[in-house]
Amino acid sequence: MSDCLSPHLPEPEPNHKRLTWFKAYKESRRRTLAWTCHCQDVIHELCAAGGQSYLRRTDWAADEVFETHRMLIRDGNALWQALLQGQVR
């Protein structure tokens, strides 16, 4: 049994959609709603701020943080599920 409590991303599907990632915006009032396991070098988070949501990708080894565009909460939830299923990356 694994000690990890958060999900790990599966390998992306062969026909997965490629997300556009932007340098992270300094958002002081961000709420992290869900996240992938921190045992990996790259983690993903579902975040919300100002009534919108977005995905955040942190690469600990490269010390880089990227985010998707802001979207409706329901669209962010759907994108998060697609990420967890390997449909987007």
Buried (B, 14 or more C-beta within 10 A) or exposed (E): EEEEEEEEBEEBEEEBEEBEBEEBEEBEEBEEBBBBBEEBEBBBBBBBBEEBBBBBBBEEEEEEBBBBEBBEEEBBBBBBEBBBEBBBB
